[in-house]
Amino acid sequence: MKTGELRRLLLSLAVLFAAAARAADKPDLQLQVRPSEVAVGGTITATVSVSGGGGGYSEPRLALGEGLDIVGTAASSNFNLTGGQVRVSQSYTYILAARRAGQFTIGPATVEGDGTRYASQTATVTVTAGAPGGAAGGAPQSPNGYTILSPSRRSGRKAQVMVVAEAEPREAYLGQQVTVTVKLLTQLSAPRMGLEEQPSFSGFWTEEIPLPKEKQGTPEVVGGQQFTAYEVYKLALFPTTVGTLTIAPFRWGVEVVNDDMWGLFGQSVRHLETEAIDIVVKPLPEKDKPASFDGAVGDFHLAATLDRNQGSTDDALSLRLKLTGVGNFKTVVGPKLPELVDFKQFSSSSSQESTPRGDLLGGTKTWEYVLLPKSPGEHVLPSLEFGFFDPGVGTYRVARTAPLKVSVSRGSDVPPPPAAVAPGVAKNEVRALARDINYIKLAPGSSAGGASLWSHPILLGGLAGLPVVLNAMALAVVLGRRASERDPVGRKRRGAAKRARARLKEAESHLHRGAATSFAEEVSAALFGYLGDRFDEPAHGLTRERIKTLLAGAGCEAPLVTATGRLLDRCDFLRFAPVGTDAKDLAKLSREAAGVLKALEGRLRKAA
């Protein structure tokens, strides 16, 4: 073969191999659309798959009819190593909203690479005015069930992610629940996120509201842009002071998939924070406040039941009071039982169960009492009252129980009544059988002349006066009890320190277990309870400013007032942010609480 012919043959083979290589590098571009029929307002999912070739292609452009709009996109990539070569396949998902009825063509989808434009096939969909059979409408859904909402990549605008906090209501009464919701708004996927800094909640009693483990995204428009919103944190705040309170920003770290065309550059962390929120807290009205009100704010129902409606004086009865509704049950004080003249009453136990109702905290609180009947007969337990402030209507209300009837029979511990004179027998028919006086004759040798110790005049006089002394003592006790009953405020004030010391002792048991939150709650309750009893005010209605006013009015020195407020603030901090507190700190706080209580009691006793 001549040299020129050989060259032409080699050139032809090179051209053929190049054409074959180009054919092998050509991408496979496919368009899938579902469903093929949808109602106006429904959504259509269009998926563009790009596989094969050498990669490096542009993002697809999808041709649409005028009645269809892109409201969301998502993308994924897959890499395979075959024969030493990397093969890239990509999938682009477009969520299309059907705006009007008609028949529309979707596609072709086109990509560009190496100066060549490649196109997919087209698809046709029908949009009807009514709901189609078997067509799924509603919010756009991804295969895993989450709502997909992100801007169209064709716009060239960088996708966003942000964290926002919302509070409802912004104006609340003292003790009314304010619900704070932190939401993640994203146009990207956010696989992981964490709370980097939680604000302090000075002036609030707080409790976290549990969220579902499976978070469902919802569509939300902010500033004209589409986002997917996920609730990531929720709190119930109960104001404990009046005025304007500020919820400082939450700071979050959000790990997101980088928004590049191929998704090749992994993930990055964005540090975000919410805006501060002001809450205006109004005082509870003084008008129409019921006598049974003890600081409860919410909506409650009270019921009373007996374990049985009949028994004997040998049997103890169990009275159960059950309070249900919405509100801060951890601070609710149970209704007071009136004095029951026909029963001895003993407090048995109490329990609490939380059952949130939507975003509102609620539940059930139960108190049990043991009643021991004193006498047989038909007895009635009177209606009990529980006063509370209902922020929904802005007025005080009273929950009442129904009276309870109980039939009590005579038991072995109650003697029968004295026997009466038989009917038909007149008193004058009772005759004396004798009138003689039978003298006692002493035996020979016994003392008859008053030489006995018992016949001594001083001893006889003392014995004669002993009943008078005992009666006087008994009368003093009775009069003291009656005076105490006529002065319940004084009785409560006198026992304030004893009750507070008992609660501090209970707090020490939590201290030994290392339960910082429970310890702080018990110390705080001891101080608030003491001040409430001392000044005859509901403990849960005491604010920091009110405490300062009361202590200053009672003549307490400024350092003692400051120490009391600082101690309460420290308890709040431990209740809501106990991390980093060791046993030494708790023990020191316990000693400070005992010292403040002792100083308050000494000063307030002098003022009284």
Number of C-alpha atoms within 10 A of each C-alpha: 5 6 8 8 10 11 11 11 11 11 12 12 12 12 11 12 12 12 12 12 12 13 11 12 14 17 22 14 22 18 22 17 18 15 15 13 21 26 24 21 19 22 28 27 20 22 20 24 22 24 20 16 20 18 19 13 20 13 20 22 16 20 13 16 11 11 17 20 16 20 19 24 23 20 17 13 16 12 11 11 9 8 7 7 9 14 16 19 20 18 18 17 20 24 25 21 24 25 16 16 17 14 13 17 16 19 22 21 22 21 20 15 16 9 7 9 11 17 19 20 13 16 16 12 18 17 25 18 12 11 16 16 9 9 15 17 18 9 18 24 19 15 7 6 11 17 20 28 32 24 21 19 18 10 7 8 9 11 16 15 18 18 23 18 20 16 19 13 14 15 15 20 25 26 29 26 27 23 22 22 18 18 19 22 25 24 25 21 17 16 10 10 16 12 15 13 12 13 14 16 19 18 21 21 18 20 16 13 17 12 12 8 6 7 13 13 21 18 17 15 12 8 5 7 14 21 28 24 25 20 19 17 16 20 20 23 21 24 27 21 22 21 15 13 17 16 19 17 18 20 18 21 18 22 17 19 17 17 19 10 15 18 14 11 11 10 14 12 15 14 15 17 19 17 14 14 15 14 19 16 21 17 14 21 13 8 8 9 17 16 10 17 19 21 21 25 27 23 18 22 15 21 17 20 16 19 10 12 13 15 17 21 20 17 14 17 22 17 21 19 19 20 23 20 20 21 23 24 21 10 15 16 16 18 17 10 13 10 9 13 10 16 18 13 19 12 11 13 11 14 10 15 13 15 14 15 11 8 17 19 22 21 19 18 21 18 18 19 19 18 20 18 27 18 19 16 15 11 17 13 18 14 14 20 21 23 21 23 27 19 18 9 8 11 14 21 21 20 16 15 17 14 12 15 15 17 15 20 17 17 17 9 11 14 8 9 6 6 6 6 9 7 6 6 9 9 8 6 7 8 7 6 6 6 6 6 6 6 6 6 7 9 8 7 6 7 10 11 7 10 9 9 9 11 12 11 11 10 12 13 11 11 12 11 11 12 11 11 12 11 11 12 12 12 12 12 12 12 12 12 12 11 13 14 12 11 11 12 14 16 15 18 18 15 13 21 22 12 16 23 19 11 20 25 17 16 23 19 13 19 20 13 11 15 16 25 19 19 27 27 18 22 26 23 21 26 25 22 21 26 25 20 23 24 18 14 15 17 22 19 20 18 17 16 11 13 18 18 12 16 20 14 10 16 13 18 12 12 9 17 19 11 15 23 16 12 19 20 16 14 25 23 17 20 21 21 16 15 11 7 12 11 14 10 11 22 14 10 18 20 12 15 23 17 13 17 21 14 15 22 18 12 17 16 13 10 11 6
